Each structure stands twice: as C-alpha cells, then as structure tokens.
Amino acid sequence: MPEQAMELDQQMKAVLESIRQEQGLESREQAAEWLLRRRIRRGAQGLTGRGRAIYEVKGESR
C-alpha cells in the first residue's frame, strides 16, 4: 500500500492507539490501515450485499 503522510491531532492519536492495543498491532500506522480496510469491506458489503476480499486471491488455474 502506498505511503501517505497524515497529520494527527491528539484525539486521533488516542483513537489509533486504542485500536492498536485492541487488535494487537505494532504501530499506529497499522491501526490506521486496519481501520481503512474495515471501512472498505463494510462499504463493499453495503453495495453488493456480501463480503469481498481486498487482497489478491489465488485460486486454481484452469
């Protein structure tokens, strides 16, 4: 995923730190990525009515 610098206020840092601890992640950057992926999944589910993978799925070659 491309790097994107973000300026965070104290409230956002606290939220990311909380998510980091809840999910057992190593950094606030990972917590931000986790939240972003969660939002994408929920948005896709709302549009299509079902979950979608947000990573490459390797299936059987035909």
C-alpha positions in Angstrom: 0.0 0.0 0.0 1.4 3.4 -0.9 2.7 5.6 2.0 0.6 8.7 2.8 1.7 11.1 5.5 -1.1 12.3 7.8 -1.0 15.0 10.5 -2.8 13.7 13.5 -4.3 15.6 16.4 -4.3 14.2 20.0 -7.8 12.7 19.7 -6.9 10.8 16.5 -3.7 9.5 18.1 -5.7 8.3 21.1 -8.2 6.5 18.8 -5.4 4.9 16.8 -3.6 3.8 20.0 -6.8 2.3 21.3 -7.3 0.3 18.1 -3.7 -0.7 18.1 -4.0 -2.2 21.5 -7.4 -3.9 20.9 -6.2 -5.5 17.7 -2.7 -6.4 18.9 -0.9 -4.3 16.2 2.6 -3.0 16.4 2.1 0.6 15.3 -0.5 3.4 14.8 0.2 3.1 11.1 -1.0 -0.5 11.2 -4.1 0.6 13.2 -4.9 3.2 10.5 -4.5 0.6 7.8 -6.8 -1.8 9.7 -9.5 0.9 10.0 -9.2 1.7 6.3 -9.5 -1.9 5.3 -12.5 -2.3 7.7 -14.2 0.7 6.1 -13.6 -0.6 2.6 -15.0 -4.1 3.5 -18.1 -2.6 5.0 -18.6 -0.3 2.1 -18.3 -3.2 -0.4 -20.7 -5.2 1.7 -23.2 -2.4 1.7 -23.0 -2.1 -2.1 -23.0 -5.8 -3.0 -24.7 -7.4 0.0 -21.7 -9.7 0.5 -18.1 -9.5 1.7 -15.3 -9.0 -0.8 -11.6 -9.8 -0.4 -9.4 -6.8 -0.5 -6.3 -8.8 -1.3 -5.3 -11.0 -4.2 -7.0 -14.4 -4.0 -5.0 -17.1 -5.7 -7.3 -19.8 -7.0 -6.8 -22.9 -9.1 -5.5 -22.4 -12.6 -7.6 -23.8 -15.4 
